[in-house]
Amino acid sequence: MLQIKDIAVVILNWNGKALLQQFLPSVIKHSNDAIIYVADNASTDDSVAYISKHYPTVRLIQNKLNGGYAKGYNDALKQVEEPLLCLLNSDIEVTANWLQPILEVFNKDANTAIIQPKILDYKNKAFFEYAGAAGGFIDKYGYPYCRGRIFNTIEEDKGQYNDIKDIFWASGACFFIRNTVFKNLNGFDESYFAHMEEIDLCWRAFNSNYNTKYVGLSTVYHVGGATLNNTNPKKTYLNFRNSLLTLVKNTDTNVFIKAVIRMKLDGVAAFRFLLQLKPLHFFAIFKAHLSFYKNLSKILRQRKQLSKRGNYYKTTSIVWSYFIKNITKF
C-alpha cells in the first residue's frame, strides 16, 4: 500500500526565485510526509542559493543545462526513486489534503498510471485554468481540449467536475505518474522542449494500455503563462508544431489523411490570426509546419517503434463543434 512518503513532488525551476518564494510555502505546508524536490534547470538567478538557505529540507537537483520542460524532468527524475512522481509547476498553489485523494486512486487501481487533480485559475479562483482544467481529451486530428475548457471558453467551477474520471491526457502543470511507468515509457520526448510533451506521454501510455484519470477531490491553483504566456508567438509555434508531431507519432490508422486534414485546419487558424492582426502568430504556425517537415523522417521512425491503439478520441473534430456548431462547453 502506497503512502504519502512514497510521493516525490518535483518542481522544475528556471530563474524562478520569485515563484518559489510565492508558491513553495504552500507545497511544504500541505504535502505532509511527501518528499519535495526542486530540480533547477541551470538558473542564472540565485534560486539555488535561496532554496539552500531558506528550505534546507527541500532536496535540490541541479541540471547542467536548461533543456526545457521535457529534458529538464528527464534528467532530474533519474535521481528520484520514490514510487509516485508529482511533476509540479513552480506557479502552482496547492491546497490542504491535495495528495490524499490522488494516493487513494493509485492504491485502488494498479493500472492507473497517470493522474491529474482539478486545476483552477489562481487569478480567478472560481474558474478552471486553461492548462488542464478538469482533465484533457483530443479529437481525431489531435487538437486538445478539456472538461472545463474548450479553446478559449473557460467554465466556472460549480462542482460539475467533482468526480473521478477516465481522461485521455493530464496537464503537465500538475502531473502524477508512477515512476516505473515514466521510465518504461522513456520519459518525455525531448525534441518537444516545452508544451504538449505531457499529451504525447499520455498518448504513449494509452497505447501501452495504461489508464489516465482525473481526481476532482484534489484541487490546485495555477497561475498559467508564468514562463510563456498565450500571447507569445513562441508558444503558438511550440503548440502547433508539437501537436502535429504528436498526432503523426501516435495515431493508429490513416495517418496521412489525418495529417493532411490537420494541416488544412492549421492553415485556417493561421489566416484567422491574420484577420485578428496578429501576423507574428501567423508566421509562428508557418514555422511550426516547416519544423515538422524538417523532422518528418525522424517522426516516422518513432512511429514505427511505438505501439498503437484505436478509439483514442471522443469527438471527431472539436474545431467543427466549437467554431461551427457553437458547442462551447464540455
C-alpha positions as CSV (number, residue, x, y, z in Angstrom):
1,M,0.0,0.0,0.0
2,L,1.5,3.3,-1.1
3,Q,1.7,6.1,1.4
4,I,2.3,9.9,1.3
5,K,6.0,9.3,1.9
6,D,6.1,7.4,-1.4
7,I,5.3,10.6,-3.4
8,A,8.1,12.8,-4.8
9,V,6.9,16.3,-5.5
10,V,9.3,17.6,-8.1
11,I,9.3,21.3,-9.0
12,L,11.2,22.3,-12.2
13,N,12.7,25.7,-11.8
14,W,14.5,28.1,-14.2
15,N,15.2,31.6,-13.0
16,G,12.1,31.3,-10.9
17,K,13.1,32.6,-7.5
18,A,10.1,34.9,-7.2
19,L,7.7,32.0,-8.0
20,L,9.4,29.8,-5.5
21,Q,9.1,32.5,-2.8
22,Q,5.4,32.8,-3.5
23,F,4.3,29.2,-4.0
24,L,6.8,26.8,-2.4
25,P,5.5,27.6,1.1
26,S,2.0,26.1,0.2
27,V,3.6,23.0,-1.1
28,I,5.7,22.5,2.0
29,K,2.7,23.2,4.3
30,H,0.2,20.9,2.6
31,S,2.4,18.0,1.5
32,N,2.8,16.2,4.8
33,D,5.4,13.5,4.5
34,A,5.9,13.7,0.8
35,I,9.5,14.2,-0.4
36,I,9.9,17.7,-2.0
37,Y,12.5,18.3,-4.7
38,V,13.4,21.4,-6.7
39,A,15.0,20.5,-10.0
40,D,16.9,23.5,-11.2
41,N,17.5,23.9,-15.0
42,A,20.8,25.8,-14.8
43,S,19.3,29.0,-13.4
44,T,21.3,32.2,-13.6
45,D,19.5,33.9,-10.8
46,D,20.0,32.9,-7.2
47,S,17.2,30.3,-7.0
48,V,19.6,27.6,-5.8
49,A,21.1,29.7,-3.1
50,Y,17.7,30.8,-2.0
51,I,16.4,27.2,-1.6
52,S,19.6,26.1,0.2
53,K,19.3,28.9,2.7
54,H,15.6,29.1,3.4
55,Y,14.4,25.5,2.7
56,P,17.2,23.1,3.7
57,T,14.8,20.1,3.8
58,V,14.0,20.5,0.2
59,R,16.1,18.3,-2.0
60,L,18.0,20.1,-4.7
61,I,18.7,18.6,-8.1
62,Q,20.9,20.7,-10.3
63,N,20.7,20.0,-14.1
64,K,23.7,21.0,-16.1
65,L,21.7,23.0,-18.7
66,N,18.3,24.3,-19.5
67,G,16.8,21.7,-21.7
68,G,13.2,22.9,-21.2
69,Y,10.4,21.0,-19.5
70,A,11.0,17.7,-21.2
71,K,14.7,17.2,-20.8
72,G,14.7,19.1,-17.5
73,Y,12.4,16.5,-16.0
74,N,14.0,13.5,-17.8
75,D,17.4,14.5,-16.3
76,A,16.2,15.3,-12.9
77,L,14.0,12.2,-12.4
78,K,16.9,9.9,-13.0
79,Q,17.8,10.8,-9.4
80,V,14.4,10.3,-7.9
81,E,13.4,6.9,-6.5
82,E,10.0,7.4,-4.9
83,P,7.3,5.2,-6.5
84,L,5.0,8.1,-7.3
85,L,6.1,11.3,-9.0
86,C,4.3,14.6,-8.9
87,L,5.6,17.0,-11.6
88,L,4.5,20.3,-10.3
89,N,4.9,23.7,-12.0
90,S,6.5,26.4,-9.9
91,D,3.5,28.7,-10.3
92,I,1.1,26.3,-8.5
93,E,-0.6,26.9,-5.2
94,V,-1.7,23.6,-3.6
95,T,-4.4,23.1,-1.0
96,A,-4.9,21.2,2.2
97,N,-5.3,17.4,1.6
98,W,-4.4,17.6,-2.1
99,L,-2.3,14.4,-2.1
100,Q,-4.6,12.0,-0.2
101,P,-7.3,11.6,-2.9
102,I,-4.6,11.1,-5.5
103,L,-3.0,8.4,-3.4
104,E,-6.3,6.6,-2.8
105,V,-6.9,6.2,-6.6
106,F,-3.4,4.9,-7.2
107,N,-3.9,2.4,-4.4
108,K,-7.3,1.3,-5.7
109,D,-6.4,0.8,-9.4
110,A,-3.0,-0.7,-10.2
111,N,-3.5,0.0,-13.9
112,T,-3.9,3.8,-13.3
113,A,-0.6,5.2,-14.3
114,I,-1.2,9.0,-14.5
115,I,-3.5,11.3,-12.5
116,Q,-4.4,15.0,-12.7
117,P,-6.2,17.0,-10.0
118,K,-8.7,19.8,-10.5
119,I,-6.8,22.8,-11.8
120,L,-8.4,26.2,-11.1
121,D,-7.2,29.7,-12.1
122,Y,-5.0,31.3,-9.4
123,K,-6.0,34.7,-10.6
124,N,-9.7,33.9,-10.8
125,K,-10.3,31.0,-8.4
126,A,-14.0,30.4,-9.3
127,F,-13.0,29.3,-12.8
128,F,-11.0,26.5,-14.3
129,E,-7.5,27.1,-15.6
130,Y,-6.7,26.9,-19.3
131,A,-3.9,24.3,-18.9
132,G,-5.7,21.1,-18.0
133,A,-8.9,22.3,-16.2
134,A,-10.7,19.1,-15.3
135,G,-8.8,16.7,-17.5
136,G,-8.0,16.5,-21.2
137,F,-9.1,14.8,-24.4
138,I,-8.1,15.2,-28.0
139,D,-10.2,15.0,-31.2
140,K,-9.5,12.8,-34.2
141,Y,-7.0,15.3,-35.6
142,G,-5.0,15.8,-32.4
143,Y,-6.5,19.0,-31.2
144,P,-6.6,19.0,-27.4
145,Y,-9.5,20.2,-25.2
146,C,-10.6,19.8,-21.6
147,R,-13.5,19.3,-19.4
148,G,-14.0,22.9,-18.2
149,R,-12.1,24.5,-21.2
150,I,-12.6,24.3,-24.9
151,F,-10.3,26.6,-26.8
152,N,-10.7,30.0,-25.1
153,T,-14.0,29.3,-23.4
154,I,-13.4,28.5,-19.7
155,E,-16.1,27.3,-17.4
156,E,-16.9,28.4,-13.9
157,D,-16.3,25.7,-11.3
158,K,-19.7,24.8,-9.9
159,G,-18.8,21.3,-8.7
160,Q,-19.8,19.8,-12.0
161,Y,-16.4,18.0,-12.2
162,N,-16.0,16.9,-8.6
163,D,-15.6,13.3,-9.8
164,I,-13.1,10.7,-10.7
165,K,-13.0,10.2,-14.4
166,D,-11.0,8.4,-17.1
167,I,-9.4,11.1,-19.3
168,F,-7.0,11.0,-22.2
169,W,-4.3,13.4,-21.0
170,A,-3.3,15.0,-17.8
171,S,-1.8,18.5,-17.6
172,G,1.9,18.9,-17.1
173,A,1.1,21.7,-14.7
174,C,0.4,19.1,-12.0
175,F,1.1,15.6,-13.4
176,F,1.2,12.5,-11.2
177,I,2.8,9.4,-12.7
178,R,4.1,6.1,-11.4
179,N,7.9,6.2,-11.5
180,T,8.1,2.8,-13.2
181,V,5.7,3.8,-16.0
182,F,7.6,7.1,-16.6
183,K,10.8,5.2,-17.0
184,N,9.3,2.3,-19.0
185,L,7.9,4.9,-21.5
186,N,11.4,6.5,-21.6
187,G,10.1,9.7,-20.2
188,F,9.2,12.8,-22.2
189,D,10.2,13.3,-25.8
190,E,13.0,15.9,-25.5
191,S,12.5,17.2,-29.0
192,Y,9.4,19.0,-27.8
193,F,11.4,21.3,-25.5
194,A,8.2,22.5,-23.9
195,H,4.4,22.3,-24.4
196,M,2.3,19.2,-25.2
197,E,5.0,16.7,-24.2
198,E,2.6,15.5,-21.5
199,I,0.0,14.8,-24.1
200,D,2.5,12.8,-26.1
201,L,3.5,10.8,-22.9
202,C,-0.2,10.2,-22.1
203,W,-0.9,9.0,-25.6
204,R,2.0,6.6,-25.4
205,A,0.7,5.4,-22.0
206,F,-2.7,4.9,-23.6
207,N,-1.2,2.9,-26.5
208,S,0.5,0.8,-23.9
209,N,-2.9,0.1,-22.1
210,Y,-2.3,2.3,-19.1
211,N,-5.1,4.4,-17.6
212,T,-5.1,8.2,-17.0
213,K,-7.5,9.6,-14.5
214,Y,-8.8,12.9,-13.3
215,V,-9.4,13.2,-9.5
216,G,-11.7,16.2,-8.8
217,L,-11.4,15.8,-5.0
218,S,-7.9,17.3,-5.2
219,T,-7.6,20.9,-6.1
220,V,-4.6,23.2,-7.1
221,Y,-4.5,26.7,-8.4
222,H,-2.3,27.5,-11.4
223,V,-1.1,31.0,-12.5
224,G,-0.5,29.8,-16.0
225,G,1.7,31.5,-18.5
226,A,4.2,32.5,-15.9
227,T,7.1,31.4,-18.1
228,L,5.5,31.7,-21.5
229,N,2.0,33.2,-21.9
230,N,-0.6,32.7,-24.6
231,T,0.2,35.9,-26.3
232,N,3.7,34.8,-27.1
233,P,4.2,33.6,-30.7
234,K,6.8,31.1,-29.5
235,K,4.1,29.4,-27.5
236,T,1.9,29.3,-30.7
237,Y,4.8,27.8,-32.6
238,L,5.5,25.1,-30.0
239,N,1.8,24.2,-29.6
240,F,1.1,23.8,-33.3
241,R,4.4,22.0,-34.1
242,N,4.2,19.6,-31.1
243,S,0.5,18.9,-31.6
244,L,1.1,17.8,-35.2
245,L,4.2,15.8,-34.2
246,T,2.2,14.0,-31.5
247,L,-0.6,13.1,-33.9
248,V,1.7,11.6,-36.5
249,K,3.7,9.7,-33.9
250,N,0.8,8.2,-32.1
251,T,-2.4,7.9,-34.1
252,D,-3.5,4.4,-35.1
253,T,-4.6,4.4,-38.7
254,N,-5.0,6.7,-41.8
255,V,-2.2,8.9,-40.5
256,F,-1.6,10.6,-43.9
257,I,-5.3,11.6,-44.3
258,K,-5.4,12.8,-40.7
259,A,-2.2,14.8,-41.1
260,V,-3.4,16.5,-44.3
261,I,-6.8,17.5,-42.7
262,R,-5.0,18.7,-39.7
263,M,-2.6,20.9,-41.7
264,K,-5.6,22.4,-43.6
265,L,-7.2,23.2,-40.3
266,D,-4.0,24.8,-39.0
267,G,-4.0,26.9,-42.2
268,V,-7.4,28.2,-41.3
269,A,-6.1,29.0,-37.8
270,A,-3.2,30.9,-39.3
271,F,-5.3,33.1,-41.5
272,R,-7.6,33.7,-38.6
273,F,-4.6,35.2,-36.8
274,L,-4.0,37.4,-39.8
275,L,-7.6,38.7,-39.7
276,Q,-7.1,39.4,-36.0
277,L,-4.0,41.5,-36.9
278,K,-1.6,39.0,-35.3
279,P,1.0,38.4,-38.0
280,L,3.6,37.0,-35.7
281,H,1.2,34.2,-34.7
282,F,0.5,33.6,-38.4
283,F,4.2,33.1,-39.1
284,A,4.6,31.0,-35.9
285,I,2.2,28.4,-37.4
286,F,4.1,28.6,-40.8
287,K,7.4,28.0,-38.9
288,A,5.8,25.1,-36.9
289,H,4.9,23.3,-40.2
290,L,8.4,23.9,-41.6
291,S,9.9,22.4,-38.5
292,F,7.5,19.4,-38.8
293,Y,8.5,18.7,-42.4
294,K,12.2,19.0,-41.5
295,N,11.8,16.4,-38.8
296,L,9.3,14.2,-40.6
297,S,11.7,11.3,-41.2
298,K,12.6,11.1,-37.5
299,I,8.9,11.3,-36.5
300,L,8.1,8.4,-38.9
301,R,10.9,6.3,-37.4
302,Q,9.5,6.9,-33.9
303,R,6.0,6.0,-35.2
304,K,7.3,2.6,-36.4
305,Q,8.7,1.9,-33.0
306,L,5.6,2.8,-30.9
307,S,2.6,0.6,-30.2
308,K,-0.8,1.8,-31.5
309,R,-4.3,1.6,-30.1
310,G,-7.6,2.8,-31.6
311,N,-10.6,4.7,-30.1
312,Y,-8.4,7.5,-28.6
313,Y,-10.9,10.3,-29.4
314,K,-14.4,11.1,-28.2
315,T,-15.1,14.0,-30.7
316,T,-14.3,13.8,-34.4
317,S,-13.5,17.5,-34.7
318,I,-13.5,19.8,-31.7
319,V,-12.8,22.7,-34.2
320,W,-16.1,21.9,-36.1
321,S,-18.0,21.5,-32.8
322,Y,-16.7,24.7,-31.3
323,F,-16.5,27.2,-34.2
324,I,-19.3,25.9,-36.5
325,K,-21.8,24.2,-34.2
326,N,-21.1,26.7,-31.3
327,I,-20.7,24.0,-28.7
328,T,-18.5,25.8,-26.2
329,K,-18.8,23.6,-23.1
330,F,-17.8,20.0,-22.5
